[in-house]
Amino acid sequence: MPRPIAATIHTEALAHNLRRARQAAPNARVWAVVKANAYGHGIARAYAGLAGADGFALLDLDEAQRVRDLGWRGPILLLEGCFEPRDLELCSRLDLWHVVHHDAQIDMLAAHKTHAPQRVFLKMNSGMNRLGFRPQHYRAAWQRLSGLTQVDEITLMTHFADADGAAGVAAQLDAFEAATRELPGERSLSNSAATLRFAGGEGEGAKIAADWVRPGIMVYGSSPDHPAHDAARWDLQPAMTLSAKLIAIQDLQPGERVGYGGHFAADAPLRIGVVACGYADGYPRVAPTGTPVLVNGVRTRTVGRVSMDMLTVDLTPVPDAGLAAEVTLWGRAANGAVLSVDEVARSAGTVGYELLCALAPRVPVSVA
Ligand SMILES: *Cc1c(COP(=O)(O)O)cnc(C)c1O
C-alpha cells in the first residue's frame, strides 16, 4: 500500500472561485493566474476547473506550452514578459501576449522579425518598485512601442503592492490614472485582493475592475487578506485538500514528551495520533504546537515538532479516532468540514500561497 497521504484538486471549487472573481468584477475579463504550476495545484489538473476563464496568465514559456497542449486557443499572458530575444519567437509561434516592463524588452521587440504583430501589456511601476516603467517614463515607453510594426495593441498595466493591506490601492491607482489619462487602450490592474476588496460599482471600483482582472490566490480558495477576511467570508472554496492518515497512536503519561527536541510535554494523560505527513510533503516544519488540523473532520491541534515524514496531533476532541483515521492538513474533510490553508499558514507565520506552492512532488495528487 502506498504511504497514506494524498492531495486532491477540486474542479468544482476552482470553477466556483472563478465565478466569484467574475461576480466581483462583472464587466472585466478574467485572467486565471496559473504561474508556479497553478500555485502548486498542477496546470493540467487545474485546467478543467479554470477553463471558463478568458485567459491564462503565467511566467514560464514551458507553462505556456503546456496550456496550449491542453487545447487552450484563447489568450495567454506572460506576466514577466520575455527574458531573451528567442522568447519572442515562441510568442509568435504560440500566440502569447507578453508584459513589457523595461527598455531592453522594447529593444528585443524592435529587432524581432515577425509576420504577426504581438499584443503587449505595458507595465507601470506605480509604487511597488519591482517591475515596470516609472510614471514619468511610461508615456515615452508607450510611444516607442506604438511606433513598432512588431506591436499590435498595447494594454496598460500595473500591479498593487498592498491591495490586501492597510495602504490599499488609492495612491497607486492615482499614479496610474494620472500617467495614463490620455493614453488609449485596455487596462489591467487587479490581483485577487484588489478584485475582491475594491472592484465593482461606479467610479474607482470601475477603474480597478477594468478591463482585465488577474485573480490568482482566490481561485485556489485562499483569502488574499486573511485574517482580516477569511475564505468563507469571501465565499471561496478550497481547491486543494491535503489529507493523510493516522499510522500510530500513543498514550502519553503526564510529563512525557513527543517528537524531536521534546518540545511538547503532556501535562495530563494525553492520546496523540501520528500522521503520515511531514515537511518533506510540503507541510511547514515551523508550524508550532497548536496549529489547527482535522481528524475525522473534527478540529484539533498539532503537538510537538513536525518531522520529515510525520507529525503528531492531539486526539482529545476525537477519542474514537484509531489507526487509519482521516487527517485533513488543509482543505475539506469527508464530513464536509473545512480547514482553510490560510489558518495553517498563519500559525506557521506565512501565507496560504507558500503552502500551496510547496506541495511536495512525492505527494500523489488526484483530481475530483
Ligand atoms: C501573481 C500575480 C497576480 C495574482 O496575484 P494574487 O494575489 O494571487 O491574486 C496578478 N498579477 C501579477 C502581475 C502577478 O504576478
The ligand as a Gaussian input file, in Angstrom:
#p B3LYP/6-31G(d) Opt

LIG

0 1
 C        0.783000      36.662000      -9.183000
 C        0.226000      37.834000      -9.853000
 C       -1.149000      38.099000      -9.790000
 C       -2.098000      37.278000      -8.942000
 O       -1.969000      37.674000      -7.595000
 P       -2.885000      37.038000      -6.456000
 O       -2.525000      37.797000      -5.240000
 O       -2.508000      35.599000      -6.360000
 O       -4.282000      37.225000      -6.901000
 C       -1.632000      39.167000     -10.505000
 N       -0.810000      39.955000     -11.238000
 C        0.510000      39.738000     -11.311000
 C        1.358000      40.642000     -12.121000
 C        1.074000      38.680000     -10.619000
 O        2.390000      38.473000     -10.692000

